Amino acid sequence: MKEFLVELTTTVPEGTDPAEVDRRRAAEAVRARELTAVGHLARLWRPVGELRSIGLWRAADEAELREKVLGTLPLWPWMTAVVTAVQPHPNDPGGGGVTG
């Protein structure tokens, strides 16, 4: 699978019932665990003081990522996504790419 850094920003539509927001957020947590279990979600961070997330996601390609992975998130209809395909860097200290 290819790796992608994904920045997700959720904007709840004005006038949305708070119970609906709570329901979707709870379902989002369940779906994130499911996507982690099958290898699509590797890491997830929230920038300090911000209501957005940055994650390391995996999929066959960006189309699969958007349609079959991110598109299954309960909050997806309220999200904007910035997707950046990434690959290992030869100097990544955790990747074993440096040779002597």
C-alpha positions in Angstrom: 0.0 0.0 0.0 1.1 3.6 -0.6 1.2 6.1 2.2 -0.5 9.5 2.4 -0.3 12.4 4.9 -3.9 13.6 5.2 -5.0 16.9 6.8 -8.7 16.7 7.8 -10.7 19.7 8.8 -14.3 19.1 10.0 -16.8 21.9 9.8 -20.2 21.0 11.3 -23.0 22.7 9.3 -24.7 25.5 11.2 -27.9 24.3 12.8 -26.9 20.7 13.0 -28.6 19.0 16.0 -25.9 18.4 18.7 -27.2 14.8 19.1 -26.4 14.2 15.5 -22.9 15.6 16.0 -22.3 13.3 19.0 -23.7 10.3 17.1 -21.3 10.9 14.2 -18.3 11.5 16.4 -18.9 8.3 18.3 -19.3 6.4 15.0 -16.1 8.1 13.7 -14.1 6.6 16.6 -15.4 3.1 15.9 -14.6 3.5 12.2 -11.1 4.8 12.9 -10.4 1.6 15.0 -11.7 -0.5 12.1 -9.6 1.2 9.6 -6.6 0.9 11.9 -7.2 -2.9 12.2 -7.1 -3.4 8.5 -4.0 -1.2 8.0 -5.5 1.9 6.4 -4.9 4.3 9.4 -1.4 4.2 10.8 -1.1 7.4 12.9 -3.3 10.3 13.8 -2.4 13.6 15.4 -4.2 16.8 16.3 -2.1 20.0 16.2 -2.1 21.7 19.6 -4.9 24.1 20.0 -6.6 23.2 16.7 -9.7 21.3 15.6 -8.2 19.5 12.7 -6.2 16.3 12.4 -3.2 15.1 10.5 -2.9 11.4 9.8 -0.7 8.8 8.1 -3.1 6.7 5.9 -2.4 3.8 3.6 -4.3 2.7 0.5 -3.5 1.3 -3.0 -3.8 4.8 -4.5 -5.4 8.2 -3.8 -8.7 7.2 -5.5 -9.1 4.2 -3.1 -8.1 6.4 -0.2 -10.8 9.0 -0.9 -13.5 6.6 -2.0 -13.1 3.5 0.1 -11.3 4.7 3.1 -11.9 8.4 4.0 -15.2 8.3 2.2 -16.4 5.7 4.8 -15.9 8.1 7.8 -19.1 9.2 9.3 -17.9 12.8 9.5 -16.6 12.8 5.8 -19.5 14.8 4.5 -18.4 17.6 6.8 -14.7 17.3 6.1 -12.2 18.9 3.8 -9.1 16.9 3.0 -5.6 17.8 1.9 -3.9 14.6 0.7 -0.2 14.4 0.1 1.3 11.1 -1.2 4.6 10.4 0.6 7.4 7.9 0.2 10.4 6.9 2.4 13.2 9.3 2.4 16.7 7.9 2.2 17.7 9.8 5.3 14.7 8.8 7.4 16.2 7.8 10.8 13.5 5.3 11.3 13.4 3.9 7.8 16.8 2.2 7.6 17.5 4.0 4.3 20.9 5.3 5.3 23.8 3.2 4.2 27.4 3.5 5.2 
